[in-house]
Amino acid sequence: MTFVAIGVAVPPLGFASQTYAVPASGPVGFETRKRFYSVDPLLLRTAQPAKIPVDLEHGHLLVGDVRHLEVSYNGSLWAVAEMNGPLPETAKPLYWSVRHNSRRDGSDVVIERIAVTERPAMLSAEPLRFLDGELREHNLGYHWTVPELERGILRRAAESRVRARRGRDLPILLADVDQARGAQREEREYAELALRGAPGGPLHIRGGGRILSVR
């Protein structure tokens, strides 16, 4: 069974956290550490690899390929993939989680692989939408009911699918750089205000990426 997955792979600010294990300071055992980092969607390399596999939970099982990458007007990186399953049997939301490489300054970002996961590293991650059928404009017109923003992304993704089958690099489509940068500045201002207002307190972030409250 073929289906399409669409969702935000990297939010506007691209803030992320990762928990990992290190040897304990004592004679046995492990300790957990957490690192924070960010990925700027506007610093992605304009031509990405022609083949970007999709896996489950960053494992070895490959379930599809990315067909389209696009930075929207608010600075979010959207990814559209065609998949052949299977998906995890879970009632929990599923998200994109990108594996990437970049220069030391965070520029020239290359997406190497994208995972479907229940536990995304990205803060403000948004759940994926799954649509039955192949990535074709016919399905968009007759079978799929999606918001207008996603409809436009899927239409352009159907065009990118043709280029991908010819073995060409996958271009990053960019709406409006100035508008996207403006949206990123607005998101950053919300984050800085919240951080100043709550030293040491947790941040409560809604799906759109802005901070709702601090406790």
C-alpha positions as a LaTeX table, in Angstrom:
\begin{tabular}{lrrr}
\hline
Residue & $x$ (\AA) & $y$ (\AA) & $z$ (\AA) \\
\hline
Met1 & 0.00 & 0.00 & 0.00 \\
Thr2 & 1.40 & 3.36 & $-1.05$ \\
Phe3 & 0.68 & 6.53 & 0.86 \\
Val4 & 2.01 & 10.07 & 1.24 \\
Ala5 & 3.31 & 11.74 & 4.40 \\
Ile6 & 3.46 & 15.53 & 4.73 \\
Gly7 & 4.59 & 17.66 & 7.64 \\
Val8 & 7.01 & 20.20 & 9.07 \\
Ala9 & 10.50 & 18.67 & 9.29 \\
Val10 & 12.16 & 21.73 & 10.85 \\
Pro11 & 10.18 & 24.57 & 12.55 \\
Pro12 & 11.19 & 28.22 & 11.90 \\
Leu13 & 13.86 & 28.41 & 14.62 \\
Gly14 & 14.82 & 24.75 & 14.44 \\
Phe15 & 15.45 & 24.41 & 18.19 \\
Ala16 & 16.13 & 20.80 & 19.16 \\
Ser17 & 17.33 & 18.75 & 22.11 \\
Gln18 & 18.89 & 15.30 & 22.23 \\
Thr19 & 19.38 & 12.96 & 25.20 \\
Tyr20 & 22.33 & 10.57 & 25.09 \\
Ala21 & 24.20 & 8.22 & 27.40 \\
Val22 & 27.78 & 8.53 & 28.63 \\
Pro23 & 29.80 & 6.30 & 30.97 \\
Ala24 & 29.05 & 7.09 & 34.60 \\
Ser25 & 31.61 & 8.81 & 36.79 \\
Gly26 & 31.53 & 5.74 & 39.07 \\
Pro27 & 32.87 & 2.27 & 38.29 \\
Val28 & 29.77 & 1.03 & 36.46 \\
Gly29 & 26.66 & 2.26 & 34.68 \\
Phe30 & 25.76 & 5.20 & 32.48 \\
Glu31 & 24.63 & 8.77 & 32.90 \\
Thr32 & 22.32 & 10.68 & 30.60 \\
Arg33 & 23.22 & 14.05 & 29.16 \\
Lys34 & 21.21 & 16.47 & 27.06 \\
Arg35 & 22.50 & 18.72 & 24.32 \\
Phe36 & 20.68 & 21.56 & 22.59 \\
Tyr37 & 21.21 & 22.66 & 19.01 \\
Ser38 & 19.38 & 24.35 & 16.16 \\
Val39 & 18.93 & 23.90 & 12.40 \\
Asp40 & 18.10 & 26.99 & 10.33 \\
Pro41 & 15.83 & 26.04 & 7.40 \\
Leu42 & 17.10 & 29.05 & 5.47 \\
Leu43 & 20.67 & 27.72 & 5.62 \\
Leu44 & 19.92 & 24.48 & 3.80 \\
Arg45 & 21.89 & 23.75 & 0.66 \\
Thr46 & 19.70 & 24.76 & $-2.26$ \\
Ala47 & 20.15 & 21.37 & $-3.98$ \\
Gln48 & 19.65 & 18.36 & $-1.71$ \\
Pro49 & 20.49 & 14.71 & $-2.57$ \\
Ala50 & 18.24 & 13.15 & $-5.21$ \\
Lys51 & 17.51 & 10.26 & $-2.82$ \\
Ile52 & 16.69 & 10.97 & 0.82 \\
Pro53 & 15.43 & 7.75 & 2.47 \\
Val54 & 12.68 & 7.60 & 5.08 \\
Asp55 & 13.08 & 5.14 & 7.97 \\
Leu56 & 11.34 & 4.28 & 11.23 \\
Glu57 & 12.79 & 5.66 & 14.45 \\
His58 & 16.23 & 6.15 & 12.84 \\
Gly59 & 16.55 & 2.40 & 12.35 \\
His60 & 17.58 & 0.23 & 9.41 \\
Leu61 & 14.07 & $-0.39$ & 8.02 \\
Leu62 & 13.48 & 1.94 & 5.04 \\
Val63 & 9.85 & 2.72 & 4.28 \\
Gly64 & 10.01 & 5.38 & 1.57 \\
Asp65 & 11.74 & 8.39 & 0.01 \\
Val66 & 11.41 & 12.14 & 0.30 \\
Arg67 & 9.92 & 13.65 & $-2.87$ \\
His68 & 9.80 & 17.33 & $-1.97$ \\
Leu69 & 11.36 & 19.88 & 0.39 \\
Glu70 & 10.00 & 23.41 & 0.72 \\
Val71 & 10.56 & 26.36 & 3.05 \\
Ser72 & 7.22 & 28.10 & 3.58 \\
Tyr73 & 6.46 & 31.78 & 4.17 \\
Asn74 & 6.98 & 31.43 & 7.95 \\
Gly75 & 10.43 & 29.83 & 7.65 \\
Ser76 & 9.40 & 26.21 & 8.32 \\
Leu77 & 10.90 & 23.37 & 6.29 \\
Trp78 & 8.16 & 21.06 & 4.97 \\
Ala79 & 8.90 & 17.55 & 3.74 \\
Val80 & 6.70 & 15.34 & 1.56 \\
Ala81 & 7.49 & 11.66 & 1.17 \\
Glu82 & 6.05 & 8.66 & $-0.65$ \\
Met83 & 5.99 & 5.60 & 1.58 \\
Asn84 & 5.17 & 1.91 & 1.37 \\
Gly85 & 4.89 & 1.22 & 5.08 \\
Pro86 & 4.55 & $-0.33$ & 7.46 \\
Leu87 & 4.03 & 2.38 & 10.06 \\
Pro88 & 4.35 & 1.77 & 13.81 \\
Glu89 & 1.14 & 0.43 & 15.34 \\
Thr90 & 0.53 & 3.26 & 17.77 \\
Ala91 & $-2.22$ & 5.68 & 18.69 \\
Lys92 & 0.35 & 8.40 & 19.37 \\
Pro93 & 1.10 & 11.18 & 16.86 \\
Leu94 & 4.04 & 10.63 & 14.52 \\
Tyr95 & 6.57 & 13.26 & 13.47 \\
Trp96 & 9.46 & 13.88 & 11.10 \\
Ser97 & 12.97 & 13.70 & 12.55 \\
Val98 & 15.82 & 14.78 & 10.28 \\
Arg99 & 19.37 & 13.46 & 10.17 \\
His100 & 21.53 & 16.17 & 8.70 \\
Asn101 & 25.08 & 17.37 & 8.16 \\
Ser102 & 26.41 & 20.92 & 7.96 \\
Arg103 & 29.46 & 23.12 & 8.26 \\
Arg104 & 30.70 & 24.05 & 11.73 \\
Asp105 & 28.90 & 27.41 & 11.52 \\
Gly106 & 25.58 & 25.67 & 10.81 \\
Ser107 & 25.42 & 26.62 & 7.14 \\
Asp108 & 25.24 & 24.45 & 4.02 \\
Val109 & 22.85 & 22.00 & 5.72 \\
Val110 & 22.30 & 18.70 & 3.89 \\
Ile111 & 19.41 & 16.39 & 4.78 \\
Glu112 & 20.76 & 12.84 & 4.74 \\
Arg113 & 17.74 & 10.92 & 5.99 \\
Ile114 & 14.34 & 11.52 & 7.60 \\
Ala115 & 12.75 & 9.28 & 10.20 \\
Val116 & 9.15 & 8.79 & 11.24 \\
Thr117 & 9.18 & 8.89 & 15.02 \\
Glu118 & 7.04 & 9.26 & 18.13 \\
Arg119 & 9.81 & 11.24 & 19.88 \\
Pro120 & 11.09 & 14.11 & 17.70 \\
Ala121 & 14.16 & 16.08 & 18.75 \\
Met122 & 12.68 & 19.31 & 17.38 \\
Leu123 & 10.82 & 21.53 & 19.81 \\
Ser124 & 7.38 & 22.67 & 18.57 \\
Ala125 & 7.19 & 19.65 & 16.27 \\
Glu126 & 3.87 & 19.14 & 14.47 \\
Pro127 & 2.25 & 15.75 & 13.74 \\
Leu128 & 2.44 & 14.26 & 10.27 \\
Arg129 & $-0.52$ & 13.90 & 7.94 \\
Phe130 & $-0.84$ & 10.60 & 6.05 \\
Leu131 & $-2.76$ & 10.37 & 2.78 \\
Asp132 & $-3.66$ & 7.15 & 0.95 \\
Gly133 & $-2.41$ & 6.81 & $-2.62$ \\
Glu134 & 0.50 & 7.98 & $-4.76$ \\
Leu135 & 1.77 & 11.54 & $-4.97$ \\
Arg136 & $-0.23$ & 12.66 & $-7.98$ \\
Glu137 & $-2.27$ & 15.78 & $-8.72$ \\
His138 & $-5.21$ & 13.50 & $-9.52$ \\
Asn139 & $-5.39$ & 12.41 & $-5.87$ \\
Leu140 & $-5.09$ & 16.00 & $-4.72$ \\
Gly141 & $-8.05$ & 16.99 & $-6.83$ \\
Tyr142 & $-10.36$ & 14.05 & $-6.14$ \\
His143 & $-9.38$ & 12.11 & $-3.01$ \\
Trp144 & $-7.51$ & 14.28 & $-0.52$ \\
Thr145 & $-8.98$ & 17.04 & 1.62 \\
Val146 & $-6.21$ & 19.16 & 3.13 \\
Pro147 & $-5.69$ & 22.81 & 4.23 \\
Glu148 & $-4.84$ & 25.29 & 1.49 \\
Leu149 & $-1.18$ & 25.63 & 2.53 \\
Glu150 & $-0.65$ & 21.87 & 2.35 \\
Arg151 & $-2.58$ & 21.66 & $-0.92$ \\
Gly152 & $-0.09$ & 24.01 & $-2.56$ \\
Ile153 & 2.87 & 22.11 & $-1.14$ \\
Leu154 & 1.47 & 18.79 & $-2.36$ \\
Arg155 & 0.86 & 20.19 & $-5.83$ \\
Arg156 & 4.46 & 21.33 & $-6.11$ \\
Ala157 & 5.57 & 18.01 & $-4.58$ \\
Ala158 & 3.84 & 16.12 & $-7.38$ \\
Glu159 & 5.98 & 18.11 & $-9.85$ \\
Ser160 & 9.15 & 17.42 & $-7.82$ \\
Arg161 & 8.33 & 13.69 & $-7.93$ \\
Val162 & 8.89 & 13.70 & $-11.70$ \\
Arg163 & 12.30 & 15.36 & $-11.34$ \\
Ala164 & 13.30 & 12.87 & $-8.61$ \\
Arg165 & 12.52 & 9.92 & $-10.90$ \\
Arg166 & 14.95 & 11.37 & $-13.45$ \\
Gly167 & 17.74 & 11.24 & $-10.86$ \\
Arg168 & 18.12 & 15.00 & $-10.47$ \\
Asp169 & 19.09 & 16.68 & $-7.21$ \\
Leu170 & 16.16 & 17.67 & $-5.02$ \\
Pro171 & 15.86 & 21.47 & $-4.98$ \\
Ile172 & 14.68 & 23.39 & $-1.92$ \\
Leu173 & 11.72 & 25.53 & $-2.91$ \\
Leu174 & 11.69 & 28.82 & $-1.02$ \\
Ala175 & 8.63 & 31.06 & $-0.76$ \\
Asp176 & 10.00 & 34.51 & 0.16 \\
Val177 & 13.35 & 34.86 & 1.94 \\
Asp178 & 12.60 & 38.27 & 3.46 \\
Gln179 & 9.19 & 37.16 & 4.71 \\
Ala180 & 10.62 & 33.94 & 6.14 \\
Arg181 & 13.43 & 35.83 & 7.89 \\
Gly182 & 10.84 & 38.21 & 9.34 \\
Ala183 & 8.81 & 35.30 & 10.69 \\
Gln184 & 11.95 & 33.80 & 12.25 \\
Arg185 & 12.76 & 37.12 & 13.97 \\
Glu186 & 9.25 & 37.24 & 15.40 \\
Glu187 & 9.54 & 33.70 & 16.74 \\
Arg188 & 12.95 & 34.50 & 18.26 \\
Glu189 & 11.55 & 37.59 & 20.00 \\
Tyr190 & 8.80 & 35.49 & 21.61 \\
Ala191 & 11.40 & 32.99 & 22.81 \\
Glu192 & 13.71 & 35.67 & 24.22 \\
Leu193 & 10.85 & 37.37 & 26.08 \\
Ala194 & 9.84 & 34.09 & 27.66 \\
Leu195 & 13.40 & 33.25 & 28.66 \\
Arg196 & 13.85 & 36.64 & 30.32 \\
Gly197 & 10.59 & 36.23 & 32.20 \\
Ala198 & 11.30 & 32.78 & 33.63 \\
Pro199 & 14.84 & 32.10 & 34.77 \\
Gly200 & 15.21 & 28.36 & 35.12 \\
Gly201 & 11.54 & 27.67 & 34.36 \\
Pro202 & 10.25 & 25.32 & 31.69 \\
Leu203 & 8.89 & 26.74 & 28.45 \\
His204 & 5.44 & 25.73 & 27.27 \\
Ile205 & 5.33 & 25.92 & 23.48 \\
Arg206 & 2.31 & 25.52 & 21.26 \\
Gly207 & 2.27 & 23.77 & 17.92 \\
Gly208 & 2.86 & 26.90 & 15.86 \\
Gly209 & 6.19 & 27.45 & 17.55 \\
Arg210 & 5.45 & 30.44 & 19.77 \\
Ile211 & 5.77 & 30.22 & 23.52 \\
Leu212 & 2.42 & 30.29 & 25.26 \\
Ser213 & 3.39 & 30.50 & 28.89 \\
Val214 & 6.21 & 30.02 & 31.32 \\
Arg215 & 5.95 & 28.47 & 34.76 \\
\hline
\end{tabular}
